Amino acid sequence: MTEELRPLSAELRQIAETELNEVVERLPADLDALRDWLSKQPHLKARQDSQFLVAFLRGCKFSLEKTKSKLDHFYTIKTLIPELFANRGMDDKNISLCRTGTYVRLPKPLGPGGPRIQLTNYSKFDPKVYKIMDLFRYQTMVMEQRILHDDNCNVSGYIELIDMSAMSLSFLAQMDFTLLKKMGVFSEKAQPTRIKGVHLINCPKEAVAVLNLAKGLMPSKLQKRFHVYKNVEDLYKVIPREYLPEEYGGTNGRIEDITADIEKEMLAFNDYFKQDEQYGVNEKLRPGKRINSDTLFGIEGSFRKLDID
């Protein structure tokens, strides 16, 4: 089945082989083993195309047992959080949100075989027009497009760059910490693309307080990957300016042009979201103990949103 897979660049091929334990000659057998396992899971209906499955193998460094667990969690969590993952598509709201440039994938990764850079700029997000749930739903859509189409992201992971300047209090007031915890569990247990770091710049004091609360809900592995910078000049020491867009003093594209390209890519991906409705889990058919939100996310207490006076 390897004929279905995109060939990796020389740089990514070396990383896949040396860091992810990928063996090209063994790929057909690995994919067949996954499909055979999926055929024996009465509760789980999953995509089985090679490009999709190999992303999970790479995300688990070709451990079949970890890959099986991640695939199961991927569809289990998506089924348990329909507000994020059900009935998605590039409708008018998502097209409009894309055009704001709030959330963009930069054209050049951090070096030829490096991780993808994803930029979130909250100054472009209008909480009077959109809810934070709208942004989170759109981000899940972009994430799944990366699974199938972004080899740098699948092999080398990705970096989140978050500009928190001009973040409004009305936006912070929408912050749902229960949902943030669920997303943290999804990132750790289900998402095949690996996050290498979260870099935050221009953080007002209110945002730092929210960040500290949010970090406390994240898995410990993710907490260690958060880094805060006072300004973009400090960021240059970690992410050279050539990898940042023109608006941040770099040469990695203009936000307006980048968003136009992303809109075309996401519109072309709409069939995936239509197909996605047929996939998921049926807990009534799961062998052994069933899974629910309480057991999976371990959410205790009654906190929901942040109260800001």
Secondary structure, 3 states (H helix, E strand, C coil): CHHHCCCCCHHHHHHHHHHCCCCHHHHHHHHHHHHHHHHCCCCEECCCCHHHHHHHHHHCCCCHHHHHHHHHHHHHHHHHCHHHHCCCCCCHHHHHHHHHCCEEECCCCCCCCCCEEEEEEHHHCCCCCCCHHHHHHHHHHHHHHHHHHCHHHHHHCEEEEEECCCCCHHHHHCCEHHHHHHHHHHHHHCCCCCEEEEEEECCCHHHHHHHHHHHHCCCHHHHCCEEEECCHHHHCCCCCHHHCCHHHCCCCCCHHHHHHHHHHHHHHCHHHHHHHCCCEECHHHCCCCCCCHHHHHCCCCCCCECCCC
